[in-house]
Amino acid sequence: MMYNDLVNGNKKLAVIGLGYVGLPIALEFAKKISVIGFDIKPERIEMMKNKIDPSKELTEEEFEGCDIQFTSTLEDLKEASFYIVAVPTPIDVHKKPDLRPVLSATETVGKVLSEGDYVVYESTVYPGCTEEDCIPLLSKISGLKYMEQYKVGFSPERINPGDREHTLTRITKVTSGCDEESAEEIAKTYELVIEAGVHRASSIKVAEAAKIIENTQRDINIAFMNELSMIFNKMEINTYEVLEAAGTKWNFLRFSPGLVGGHCIGVDPYYLTYKSAKFGHHAQIINAGRGINDGMGAYVARQVTLKLSSTFPNLKECRVLVMGATFKENVSDIRNSKVADVIAELKEFGVHVDVVDPHASPSEILDEYGFELSPSINGLYHAVIVAVNHQEYTKLDEEYFRSITHPGAIFADLKGIFRNNISSMKYWSL
């Protein structure tokens, strides 16, 4: 049996894709069994060999005591029998699923797959993708018969970047398999490392669907908060004060307005709407939520420039400081950051924009979005936008912000973290 062979050291587990999802999984398993960590980028492999997490999520100590071989060589993968695919599933410029990373990883596994092996996908996809897109490719490349000669499962990732409380082992894991035997073997394998326990889904499609609606649900709820923010802004009511009051009821759902980016909440709903359209269903609520959230960057920029122009009529002489460029607080990940939309829209109005971020890579920002991070805060600004509530920013006070701004400057606090602490600047939040 696969589980027994892994535990007894007769077989190895491999993780394909060592990003913010794959690396923690690989290291946790490597504390229990023998693991091969595979990534297509040799430079990332060298970093991990030196106990450095390229995603800056894990410490050097978390590499200790792990039986793991890091490699970018296909030949090394042949030693494994249980493969976990944990690569990104982005969208393209048309907001359609981009399956190239997961299909490329599938091709890689197909080249080394042997009879009796298991393949488990963790990459977030639409229901049916594993069986309709990935498995036929595995069979074609390996020459093996699905179910008879190899087994497949799906266990969606639930890692929350930057969250040191809800870590991999502390979050219930959903698992599934292509038949009863594989479902049990896969569940038992994950139970080696998941302290919170495992939920056995009835099928691969159920597991795929469970993951896709987790982030879609959050997206819709945040979109509702963003629309409320627009409404209350017109009424000159502080949204956070409204939410604070409403939150005193026991069953009120606690969500907040904000920029919705990243590689999960801002992406996954498009996988579901894409698949639903294949069945002739237009997902009205999901698409409406996406429309609201995708437009929030431009909305923020318009509100700031509107307030700027009331005090400083010549916008082209205005300097705006944007604090934070990553997709969320206390992480280095810039993928699908909606702060970039704020910056692009501000520049359309002709204002000068400086951007700072203590976590983002200047070279990655330049490559991805075409603007440079400022090495330091220079001169006086007409507006400050705290776009990402990094820990470093939460320690600042009004005296500091006044020291870097002109009298009458606008202070835009997108997450409301400075509410009731700014009194002498023109304060605005979502």
PyMOL commands that set and color helices and strands:
alter all, ss='L'
color gray80, all
select helices_A, chain A and resi 2-7+22-30+42-49+60-63+74-77+100-112+129-142+168-170+180-191+204-234+239-246+268-278+284-294+296-311+315-317+339-348+362-369+391-394+398-403
alter helices_A, ss='H'
color red, helices_A
select strands_A, chain A and resi 12-16+35-38+68-71+80-85+117-121+150-154+173-175+198-200+319-323+352-356+381-386+405-413+426-428
alter strands_A, ss='S'
color yellow, strands_A
deselect
rebuild
show_as cartoon
